[in-house]
Amino acid sequence: MKLLNLDGIVEAKRTVTISGSDYVLNQRSVGQMISAIQAVKSLEESESLSEMDQMGVMFESMLDAAKGILPECPEEVLRALSMNKLNALIEFANEVDQDPAAAEGDENSEMGKN
């Protein structure tokens, strides 16, 4: 019998530094990804909202995503981010973690280059 133990899969711990404070990045769950996609879809289908209202809804959904990614980061800190930094945070969170064994091999090969 084969057994897949998902609890045994180790996810890399990643941190984000904002204004000198470090926050541990939570991996986005499938549910969070679905919610984000549904928010974008409903925004695209919402013809009754003005362009400014649509932008407001889009920014709020991005902030909601950031709060899920960094739950220990105060909301006012997230709201103070520039759009470039907010986009960078979300992109960083969406990156697929490399297999820890492969990452270790990459680090060792980098060490050999010195």
N, C-alpha and C positions, 0 to 999 in steps of 0.2 A: 504494500500500500504506500502511495506517495502522500506526503504531507507538506503543505506550504505554510510555513510559520511567518506570517506578516509581522508579528511582534519582534522577530529576529532581524528585520531589516533596519539597519541603523541609518538614520538620516543625518546628514552633516549639520552641525550647529553653525548657524551664520548669525552675525550680529550687524547692526546698522548703528552708526554714530550720527547723532543729530545734536548740534549745539553742545558738543563735548560730552554728551551722555550716550552710553551704549545700551541698545535694546536688542533682545534676542528675537530673531525673526521666526515667526510661526510659519510652518508650511501651509500653503493654501489647500483647503480641503476641496474635494469634488463638489460638495454643496456650495461652497463659496464661489467656485468658478461658474457653476450653473447660475447662481444668483446674479453674478456680474453680467453674464451673457444675456439673461432675461431682462436686466435693467437696460442694457443697450438696445435690445430689440424693442422693448416697450417705448423707449425714447424715440426710436426711429419711426415707430408707428403712431406716435402722438402728434397729430397735425394741429390739435387745438392749442398747443402751447406756442408762445412766441419763441423766437430764436434765443432771446435772453433767458427765458424760463428754461428752455431746453439745455442751455449751457449750465445754468444753475443746478439742474437735476444731474447732469453729467458730472460736474465737479463734486456734488454730494455723494454720488455713487463711487467716485474715485476715493473720496475721504473714507467712506464706509469700508472700501477694500483695504485702505491703509490701516484703519483701526483693527481689522481682522488680522492683518499681517503683523502689526506691532501693538498688541492689546495693552501692553504696559506703558506705552508712550501716551502722555496726556494729549487730549484732543486739541488743545490750544497750540501745542507744539506742532502737530500735524497741519493745523490750519495756517500756521505761519510759514510753512514751506513754500518755496517758489514752485511754479508749475514744472520747471526742469527737474527739481529735486523730487517732487511727487511722482513724476513719470519715471525717474530713475529708480525710485524705491519700488514701484510696482513692477517694472521690468526685472529688477534684481530678484524680487520674490518669485517671479514667473520662470526664472531660469531653472533648468533641470539640473539637479545635483549630479555630479559625476560619481560613479561607483567609488566608494572609499578606497578600495584596493588599487584601482586605476589611478586615483588622485595621488596615492602614496608613491606609486611608481613614477608619476610625473614629477613629484617633489624630489625623489631620489635622482632622477635624470637631470633635474635642474641643479642639484647640488654638485653633480659631477662636472658641470660646465664651469664652475668657479676656478 
